[in-house]
């Protein structure tokens, strides 16, 4: 994480997490739809964003 994260929470409040300089592990799954010629038609990516935020917060508050 090289730059600070700045966003808005569900209450409309500005949230800032300071960069910690370390890696963040993001795991998930991608589902691709292809046609009969194996050409990509659609891609969907699924992951838990809270896992990413917990890593950001944990390292900053450590």
C-alpha atoms as one frame of an Amber mdcrd trajectory, in Angstrom:
protein
   0.000   0.000   0.000   1.914   3.001  -1.310  -0.691   5.772  -1.103  -3.295
   6.725   1.491  -6.802   5.364   0.987  -9.505   8.033   0.964 -13.162   7.100
   0.641 -16.655   7.657   1.987 -18.368   5.302   4.431 -22.056   4.313   4.417
 -22.887   7.363   6.572 -21.330   9.742   4.051 -18.311  10.475   6.246 -14.827
  10.840   4.739 -12.489   8.003   5.772  -8.698   8.101   5.390  -6.285   5.233
   6.046  -2.588   6.065   5.939  -0.363   4.027   3.633   1.776   1.425   5.419
   4.116   0.544   2.542   3.443  -3.194   2.809   1.578  -5.653   0.592  -2.164
  -6.319   0.704  -3.378  -9.814  -0.200  -6.615  -9.758  -2.216  -8.160 -13.124
  -3.054 -11.303 -13.830  -5.008 -12.652 -15.527  -8.080 -13.216 -14.446 -11.663
 -15.889 -15.989 -13.875 -15.465 -15.667 -17.632 -18.019 -16.364 -20.347 -16.624
 -17.250 -23.772 -18.244 -17.988 -27.115 -17.731 -21.098 -29.271 -14.496 -19.562
 -30.631 -13.239 -19.059 -27.040 -13.514 -15.284 -27.372 -14.185 -13.482 -24.126
 -17.772 -12.246 -23.863 -18.124 -11.319 -20.187 -16.001 -11.257 -17.014 -17.228
 -10.976 -13.424 -14.839 -10.656 -10.470 -15.923 -11.467  -6.915 -13.975 -10.722
  -3.714 -14.607  -9.607  -0.143 -13.548  -5.940   0.047 -13.672  -6.039   3.855
 -10.682  -8.425   3.875  -8.691  -5.748   2.068  -9.777  -2.984   4.461  -8.977
  -5.116   7.519  -5.415  -5.568   6.231  -5.054  -1.846   5.625  -6.344  -0.930
   9.081  -4.439  -3.681  10.913  -1.051  -2.582   9.595  -1.711   1.107  10.265
  -2.828   0.483  13.862  -0.113  -2.103  14.619
